[in-house]
Amino acid sequence: MEYTVLTKAYEVDPFLKAAWIAKEFKGLIVDEELEKKLREAINLLRIIEGERCQVKGATQRAFDLKQSIEDIIIEKGWEIYL
């Protein structure tokens, strides 16, 4: 999937759902695991934000979700990697 172009909503949904689930782990798992899951989620969302995604509206949804994940990272005092 490394070079696959995402053109259908069902191709994007797993990325968004995985990131949303990682965000919802806040308060349910230990911080070390939460940080790992949130960073993985950001990487998934970057795929959607990139040139490979051609699904209308997906980029904005990914951006909004990434912002809320980054807010958790900042709240926890962890560094945001670019």
DABEL-V678071 format. One record per helix or strand of 2 or more residues. SS is the DSSP state (A for helix, B for strand). FROM is the first residue (numbers start at 1). TO is the last residue. If there is no record, write none. Layout:
ss=SS from=FROM to=TO
ss=SS from=FROM to=TO
//
This chain:
ss=A from=9 to=24
ss=A from=31 to=49
ss=A from=58 to=76
//
